[in-house]
Amino acid sequence: MIRAFAFFAVLGALIWGAMMLSDHPGAVSLEWAGYRIETSFAVLLSAVALVSFAVALVYRFWLFLRRSPGTMKESWIARRRVRGYQALTRGMVAVAAGDADEAHRQAKRADTLLDEPPLTMLVSAQAAQMRGDEAAAGSFFAAMMKRPETEFLGLRGLFNQAIKRGDQLEALSLARRAHRLEPKSTWVAGSLFDLQIRTGQWLDARVTCDDLRRRKLIDAATAKRRIAVLNYQLGLDARDAGDLSAAESHLRDANKQAPDFIPAVVDLARHWVDAGKASKAGRMIASSWAASPHPAMLESYWTALGALDALDRVRAAKKLTASNPDHPESLMALARASLEARLWGEARQSLDTAIALASEPPGRVCRLMAALEESENPDTGRAREWLVRASTASADPVWVCDHCGNGVADWSVTCGKCGEFDSFYWRPPPSIAGLMEPHHGNDADDDADDATDKNRDRPASLIDAGGAAILPAGGSGAG
């Protein structure tokens, strides 16, 4: 509509001009080099317009001749680039489809057409890897590292190759370089932390964890847990090296970051007892027991309170469990101490309560009941019945890796089977837990299950005391 309006406006202006010229033709006289020209103004104006039009045509033709080579070259380059990007796209599709030969062919074609190595080297490297030519792929990745725009991609490719061949030190070096380039990358930071753990560089891993928390790549709770575990391991290393002051400092930091982390609680308590701070160790264990009871703390508590004989241990167990009396671990601790002190009534009361809390009595409860029947009465028949029930009851909890299912007696920072970091939970082994019937116990038992699932701690070694109970033994350090 606007274009039509403009056309008619111009046409009207021309018509108006022609009418003005016809009404006022005027006269023009020119003399130049002995020539005299007399004509009207309209004729002169028409002549000027024709000459101007002719000059414009000649100028446009001259520009066309001058620009034609460049225009033709640009058109040829554009068509070549289109074909190159088509080849690059087909190569990426071939990589996704797993067609190594087609990917290699299209990558070579794209490299020839585009003459832009950063766009084609990645496809070429992936095509080489699909053909099994890791050396060629490595050369492409190394070439990519020399260009700022593709350095990170080259580093990642070489990193994956190092991981594939099991060269953790080379992978760690590449991860550090990648972290300097892209410190906010979750993949880079996670890979760097994992490799530092696998190579036992605990202090570097703690620094990396602090960096992850500062950049908000992990949440605060995860960071605290990781730092607690790393401080615990640093404490063990310092103790093994004979630096008891550094060991205590690391263990205190671990307990501060994660008060429910039982390995740190147990080892720090033992350290304080050896250093003459038994009352401080006892208070810490009592506080931890109130939040998350665990059998590994019982022996350390007895040692901290100086409970040497059986009756002292009963009194100490009552004091310890007073803050959480209905927890299964509290009942087991009271039953065990009472059984050792030959207080049959108290032992039976604790065991009967533990049985009432569970839909099916755990194996360790059955073994304690067998020991009680045999010691109090003695009733070998009843004791045998409880031992039979123990053989079919749920397995005693151990430290189970939630990544591979590996079960061990002692907690450790990494799983000895799969190498996963901080993966052990205190619960029955999966091969047994999977066969257990659904739990329909009361709230107290549910709380016990939640506590053992949520709190991952380090126990002392477990031994069978005369076929009657599973008792925590001394010893510290990761298993």
JOPE-V474318 format. One record per residue. N is the residue number from 0. RES is the residue in one small letter. SS is DSSP state (2 for helix, 1 for strand, 0 for the rest). PHI is phi in whole degrees, -180 to 180 (none if undefined). Layout:
n=[N & N]
res=[RES & RES]
ss=[SS & SS]
phi=[PHI & PHI]
//
This chain:
n=[0 & 1 & 2 & 3 & 4 & 5 & 6 & 7 & 8 & 9 & 10 & 11 & 12 & 13 & 14 & 15 & 16 & 17 & 18 & 19 & 20 & 21 & 22 & 23 & 24 & 25 & 26 & 27 & 28 & 29 & 30 & 31 & 32 & 33 & 34 & 35 & 36 & 37 & 38 & 39 & 40 & 41 & 42 & 43 & 44 & 45 & 46 & 47 & 48 & 49 & 50 & 51 & 52 & 53 & 54 & 55 & 56 & 57 & 58 & 59 & 60 & 61 & 62 & 63 & 64 & 65 & 66 & 67 & 68 & 69 & 70 & 71 & 72 & 73 & 74 & 75 & 76 & 77 & 78 & 79 & 80 & 81 & 82 & 83 & 84 & 85 & 86 & 87 & 88 & 89 & 90 & 91 & 92 & 93 & 94 & 95 & 96 & 97 & 98 & 99 & 100 & 101 & 102 & 103 & 104 & 105 & 106 & 107 & 108 & 109 & 110 & 111 & 112 & 113 & 114 & 115 & 116 & 117 & 118 & 119 & 120 & 121 & 122 & 123 & 124 & 125 & 126 & 127 & 128 & 129 & 130 & 131 & 132 & 133 & 134 & 135 & 136 & 137 & 138 & 139 & 140 & 141 & 142 & 143 & 144 & 145 & 146 & 147 & 148 & 149 & 150 & 151 & 152 & 153 & 154 & 155 & 156 & 157 & 158 & 159 & 160 & 161 & 162 & 163 & 164 & 165 & 166 & 167 & 168 & 169 & 170 & 171 & 172 & 173 & 174 & 175 & 176 & 177 & 178 & 179 & 180 & 181 & 182 & 183 & 184 & 185 & 186 & 187 & 188 & 189 & 190 & 191 & 192 & 193 & 194 & 195 & 196 & 197 & 198 & 199 & 200 & 201 & 202 & 203 & 204 & 205 & 206 & 207 & 208 & 209 & 210 & 211 & 212 & 213 & 214 & 215 & 216 & 217 & 218 & 219 & 220 & 221 & 222 & 223 & 224 & 225 & 226 & 227 & 228 & 229 & 230 & 231 & 232 & 233 & 234 & 235 & 236 & 237 & 238 & 239 & 240 & 241 & 242 & 243 & 244 & 245 & 246 & 247 & 248 & 249 & 250 & 251 & 252 & 253 & 254 & 255 & 256 & 257 & 258 & 259 & 260 & 261 & 262 & 263 & 264 & 265 & 266 & 267 & 268 & 269 & 270 & 271 & 272 & 273 & 274 & 275 & 276 & 277 & 278 & 279 & 280 & 281 & 282 & 283 & 284 & 285 & 286 & 287 & 288 & 289 & 290 & 291 & 292 & 293 & 294 & 295 & 296 & 297 & 298 & 299 & 300 & 301 & 302 & 303 & 304 & 305 & 306 & 307 & 308 & 309 & 310 & 311 & 312 & 313 & 314 & 315 & 316 & 317 & 318 & 319 & 320 & 321 & 322 & 323 & 324 & 325 & 326 & 327 & 328 & 329 & 330 & 331 & 332 & 333 & 334 & 335 & 336 & 337 & 338 & 339 & 340 & 341 & 342 & 343 & 344 & 345 & 346 & 347 & 348 & 349 & 350 & 351 & 352 & 353 & 354 & 355 & 356 & 357 & 358 & 359 & 360 & 361 & 362 & 363 & 364 & 365 & 366 & 367 & 368 & 369 & 370 & 371 & 372 & 373 & 374 & 375 & 376 & 377 & 378 & 379 & 380 & 381 & 382 & 383 & 384 & 385 & 386 & 387 & 388 & 389 & 390 & 391 & 392 & 393 & 394 & 395 & 396 & 397 & 398 & 399 & 400 & 401 & 402 & 403 & 404 & 405 & 406 & 407 & 408 & 409 & 410 & 411 & 412 & 413 & 414 & 415 & 416 & 417 & 418 & 419 & 420 & 421 & 422 & 423 & 424 & 425 & 426 & 427 & 428 & 429 & 430 & 431 & 432 & 433 & 434 & 435 & 436 & 437 & 438 & 439 & 440 & 441 & 442 & 443 & 444 & 445 & 446 & 447 & 448 & 449 & 450 & 451 & 452 & 453 & 454 & 455 & 456 & 457 & 458 & 459 & 460 & 461 & 462 & 463 & 464 & 465 & 466 & 467 & 468 & 469 & 470 & 471 & 472 & 473 & 474 & 475 & 476 & 477 & 478]
res=[m & i & r & a & f & a & f & f & a & v & l & g & a & l & i & w & g & a & m & m & l & s & d & h & p & g & a & v & s & l & e & w & a & g & y & r & i & e & t & s & f & a & v & l & l & s & a & v & a & l & v & s & f & a & v & a & l & v & y & r & f & w & l & f & l & r & r & s & p & g & t & m & k & e & s & w & i & a & r & r & r & v & r & g & y & q & a & l & t & r & g & m & v & a & v & a & a & g & d & a & d & e & a & h & r & q & a & k & r & a & d & t & l & l & d & e & p & p & l & t & m & l & v & s & a & q & a & a & q & m & r & g & d & e & a & a & a & g & s & f & f & a & a & m & m & k & r & p & e & t & e & f & l & g & l & r & g & l & f & n & q & a & i & k & r & g & d & q & l & e & a & l & s & l & a & r & r & a & h & r & l & e & p & k & s & t & w & v & a & g & s & l & f & d & l & q & i & r & t & g & q & w & l & d & a & r & v & t & c & d & d & l & r & r & r & k & l & i & d & a & a & t & a & k & r & r & i & a & v & l & n & y & q & l & g & l & d & a & r & d & a & g & d & l & s & a & a & e & s & h & l & r & d & a & n & k & q & a & p & d & f & i & p & a & v & v & d & l & a & r & h & w & v & d & a & g & k & a & s & k & a & g & r & m & i & a & s & s & w & a & a & s & p & h & p & a & m & l & e & s & y & w & t & a & l & g & a & l & d & a & l & d & r & v & r & a & a & k & k & l & t & a & s & n & p & d & h & p & e & s & l & m & a & l & a & r & a & s & l & e & a & r & l & w & g & e & a & r & q & s & l & d & t & a & i & a & l & a & s & e & p & p & g & r & v & c & r & l & m & a & a & l & e & e & s & e & n & p & d & t & g & r & a & r & e & w & l & v & r & a & s & t & a & s & a & d & p & v & w & v & c & d & h & c & g & n & g & v & a & d & w & s & v & t & c & g & k & c & g & e & f & d & s & f & y & w & r & p & p & p & s & i & a & g & l & m & e & p & h & h & g & n & d & a & d & d & d & a & d & d & a & t & d & k & n & r & d & r & p & a & s & l & i & d & a & g & g & a & a & i & l & p & a & g & g & s & g & a & g]
ss=[0 & 2 & 2 & 2 & 2 & 2 & 2 & 2 & 2 & 2 & 2 & 2 & 2 & 2 & 2 & 2 & 2 & 2 & 2 & 2 & 2 & 2 & 2 & 0 & 0 & 0 & 0 & 1 & 1 & 1 & 1 & 1 & 0 & 0 & 1 & 1 & 1 & 1 & 1 & 0 & 2 & 2 & 2 & 2 & 2 & 2 & 2 & 2 & 2 & 2 & 2 & 2 & 2 & 2 & 2 & 2 & 2 & 2 & 2 & 2 & 2 & 2 & 2 & 2 & 2 & 2 & 2 & 2 & 2 & 2 & 2 & 2 & 2 & 2 & 2 & 2 & 2 & 2 & 2 & 2 & 2 & 2 & 2 & 2 & 2 & 2 & 2 & 2 & 2 & 2 & 2 & 2 & 2 & 2 & 2 & 2 & 2 & 0 & 0 & 2 & 2 & 2 & 2 & 2 & 2 & 2 & 2 & 2 & 2 & 2 & 2 & 2 & 2 & 2 & 0 & 0 & 2 & 2 & 2 & 2 & 2 & 2 & 2 & 2 & 2 & 2 & 2 & 2 & 2 & 2 & 0 & 0 & 0 & 2 & 2 & 2 & 2 & 2 & 2 & 2 & 2 & 2 & 2 & 2 & 2 & 0 & 0 & 0 & 0 & 0 & 2 & 2 & 2 & 2 & 2 & 2 & 2 & 2 & 2 & 2 & 2 & 2 & 2 & 2 & 0 & 0 & 0 & 2 & 2 & 2 & 2 & 2 & 2 & 2 & 2 & 2 & 2 & 2 & 2 & 2 & 2 & 0 & 0 & 0 & 0 & 2 & 2 & 2 & 2 & 2 & 2 & 2 & 2 & 2 & 2 & 2 & 2 & 2 & 0 & 0 & 0 & 2 & 2 & 2 & 2 & 2 & 2 & 2 & 2 & 2 & 2 & 2 & 2 & 2 & 0 & 0 & 0 & 0 & 0 & 2 & 2 & 2 & 2 & 2 & 2 & 2 & 2 & 2 & 2 & 2 & 2 & 2 & 2 & 2 & 2 & 2 & 2 & 2 & 2 & 2 & 0 & 0 & 0 & 2 & 2 & 2 & 2 & 2 & 2 & 2 & 2 & 2 & 2 & 2 & 2 & 2 & 2 & 0 & 0 & 0 & 0 & 2 & 2 & 2 & 2 & 2 & 2 & 2 & 2 & 2 & 2 & 2 & 2 & 2 & 0 & 0 & 0 & 2 & 2 & 2 & 2 & 2 & 2 & 2 & 2 & 2 & 2 & 2 & 2 & 2 & 2 & 2 & 0 & 0 & 0 & 2 & 2 & 2 & 2 & 2 & 2 & 2 & 2 & 2 & 2 & 0 & 0 & 0 & 0 & 2 & 2 & 2 & 2 & 2 & 2 & 2 & 2 & 2 & 2 & 2 & 2 & 2 & 2 & 2 & 0 & 0 & 0 & 2 & 2 & 2 & 2 & 2 & 2 & 2 & 2 & 2 & 2 & 2 & 2 & 2 & 0 & 0 & 0 & 2 & 2 & 2 & 2 & 2 & 2 & 2 & 2 & 2 & 2 & 2 & 2 & 2 & 2 & 0 & 0 & 0 & 0 & 0 & 2 & 2 & 2 & 2 & 2 & 2 & 2 & 2 & 2 & 2 & 2 & 2 & 2 & 2 & 0 & 0 & 0 & 2 & 2 & 2 & 2 & 2 & 2 & 2 & 2 & 2 & 2 & 2 & 2 & 2 & 0 & 0 & 0 & 0 & 0 & 1 & 1 & 1 & 1 & 0 & 0 & 0 & 0 & 0 & 1 & 1 & 0 & 0 & 0 & 0 & 0 & 1 & 0 & 0 & 0 & 0 & 0 & 0 & 1 & 0 & 0 & 1 & 1 & 1 & 1 & 0 & 0 & 2 & 2 & 2 & 2 & 0 & 0 & 0 & 0 & 0 & 0 & 0 & 0 & 0 & 2 & 2 & 2 & 2 & 2 & 2 & 2 & 2 & 2 & 2 & 2 & 2 & 0 & 0 & 0 & 0 & 0 & 0 & 0 & 1 & 1 & 1 & 1 & 0 & 0 & 0 & 1 & 1 & 1 & 1 & 0 & 0 & 0 & 0 & 0 & 0 & 0]
phi=[none & -67 & -65 & -64 & -63 & -64 & -60 & -67 & -65 & -65 & -60 & -63 & -64 & -65 & -62 & -63 & -64 & -64 & -66 & -64 & -68 & -69 & -78 & -130 & -63 & 70 & -142 & -130 & -129 & -126 & -129 & -159 & 55 & 85 & -103 & -129 & -124 & -123 & -158 & -88 & -64 & -63 & -66 & -61 & -63 & -64 & -63 & -61 & -64 & -65 & -64 & -61 & -64 & -64 & -62 & -63 & -62 & -62 & -65 & -62 & -65 & -66 & -63 & -61 & -65 & -73 & -92 & -56 & -58 & -66 & -64 & -65 & -66 & -62 & -65 & -65 & -66 & -63 & -65 & -65 & -66 & -60 & -65 & -65 & -68 & -63 & -65 & -63 & -64 & -63 & -65 & -66 & -64 & -65 & -62 & -64 & -85 & 83 & -93 & -65 & -64 & -65 & -62 & -64 & -64 & -70 & -66 & -64 & -65 & -65 & -64 & -70 & -77 & -88 & 56 & -130 & -52 & -58 & -83 & -109 & -65 & -64 & -64 & -63 & -66 & -66 & -64 & -65 & -64 & -66 & -84 & 86 & -95 & -67 & -64 & -64 & -62 & -62 & -66 & -65 & -64 & -64 & -65 & -65 & -67 & -82 & -109 & -57 & -75 & -122 & -61 & -64 & -64 & -64 & -61 & -67 & -63 & -67 & -62 & -63 & -65 & -64 & -63 & -63 & -92 & 81 & -90 & -70 & -67 & -65 & -63 & -65 & -62 & -67 & -65 & -64 & -67 & -65 & -67 & -68 & -77 & -130 & -67 & -93 & -77 & -64 & -62 & -64 & -63 & -65 & -66 & -63 & -63 & -62 & -70 & -64 & -67 & -66 & -98 & 74 & -94 & -67 & -67 & -62 & -65 & -67 & -63 & -63 & -64 & -61 & -66 & -62 & -69 & -65 & -88 & 61 & -87 & -135 & -78 & -63 & -64 & -63 & -63 & -62 & -63 & -63 & -64 & -62 & -65 & -67 & -63 & -61 & -66 & -63 & -65 & -63 & -64 & -65 & -66 & -64 & -83 & 88 & -93 & -68 & -65 & -66 & -61 & -63 & -63 & -66 & -67 & -64 & -64 & -62 & -67 & -69 & -71 & -141 & -61 & -91 & -86 & -63 & -55 & -67 & -62 & -65 & -70 & -67 & -62 & -63 & -65 & -68 & -63 & -65 & -91 & 83 & -114 & -64 & -64 & -65 & -64 & -62 & -64 & -66 & -65 & -62 & -65 & -69 & -64 & -63 & -89 & -155 & -60 & -152 & -62 & -67 & -83 & -66 & -61 & -63 & -68 & -60 & -65 & -64 & -89 & 68 & -81 & -93 & -97 & -63 & -67 & -61 & -68 & -64 & -62 & -66 & -65 & -64 & -67 & -67 & -87 & -63 & -79 & -149 & -71 & -94 & -73 & -54 & -68 & -66 & -64 & -66 & -64 & -66 & -64 & -64 & -64 & -67 & -65 & -67 & -87 & 64 & -95 & -64 & -62 & -67 & -63 & -66 & -62 & -66 & -69 & -62 & -66 & -64 & -68 & -67 & -77 & -111 & -67 & -133 & -61 & -63 & -60 & -69 & -67 & -62 & -68 & -66 & -64 & -63 & -64 & -65 & -62 & -74 & -86 & -78 & -84 & -76 & -129 & -67 & -65 & -64 & -62 & -66 & -62 & -68 & -67 & -65 & -63 & -64 & -68 & -107 & -79 & -63 & -67 & -67 & -66 & -136 & -83 & -115 & -74 & -79 & -97 & -121 & 83 & -68 & -107 & -136 & -82 & -114 & -68 & -144 & -64 & -124 & -76 & -69 & -95 & -110 & 79 & -68 & -86 & 48 & -115 & -91 & -122 & -87 & -167 & -63 & -58 & -63 & -65 & -94 & -61 & -69 & -95 & -72 & -71 & -56 & -83 & -130 & -79 & -87 & -64 & -63 & -68 & -62 & -63 & -64 & -62 & -63 & -65 & -70 & -75 & -87 & -104 & -102 & -135 & -101 & -91 & -77 & -62 & -108 & -132 & -94 & -86 & 63 & 72 & -108 & -151 & -98 & -110 & -76 & -100 & -74 & 112 & -136 & 98 & -77 & -83]
//
